[in-house]
Amino acid sequence: MTKQFKATWGEGYINPGSKVITTNDIIEENGWDDWAIEKVMSLEIGESCDCSDYSGVLLIERIS
């Protein structure tokens, strides 16, 4: 089963706002750093983490 996450990008990003993403989206080819991939993939349903970096605020919550 593919994990789903609610990603919320802050104003520092080109397209700020929230969107549902899956494990298929959280890859290096999409600009994800290794530390952020590891952090997000370890989340349990209902948990969240802060993946903010120099680009701006990025909050991730696992929803399924």
N, C-alpha and C positions, 0 to 999 in steps of 0.2 A: 504494500500500500504506500502510495506517495504521501509524504508529509506536506501539510499546507501551513502557511504562515501569513500573518497580516504584517506587511512591511509599511512603515510610515517614514517617508523621507521629509526632511526639514527644508526650509527656504534656501539652503545652500546648494541644493540640487537643481538640475535643469527642469525636472518635472516633480515638484513637491506634491505631497499628498499620500494617500494610503491605497494599497492594492494587495490583493491576495496573490501570493507567489507559491511555487512548489520547490521541491528539492531539485527539479530540473533547471530552475532559474538560478540557483545558488552555486555557481561554478566560476572558476577563474576566468574563463572566456567572456564572462559578463562583468568582469571587473572586481570580483570578490577576492579578498585576500585570504590566505590560508587560515589565519587566526580567526577571521570572521566566519568562515565556512565551518570550522570546528566548533565554534561557540554556538552557532545556530543549529547545527545538526544534533547537538547534545540536548537541546531543549525537550522537555516533556510537554504534553498538552496543557495549556493554561499558563506556562512559564513564558517569560519574556527576557530579552537582553538588549543591551545598548551596543550597537555596532558603529557608532559615530567615529568619524575620522576627519582628516583635513578637509574633506569635501562638505561636511556638515553633519547634521543629526540624522541618524538612521536607527529606528527602534523596530525590533522584530518580536512578534508574539506567535507562538505555535498555536494553531487553532484546530488541527486534526492530525 
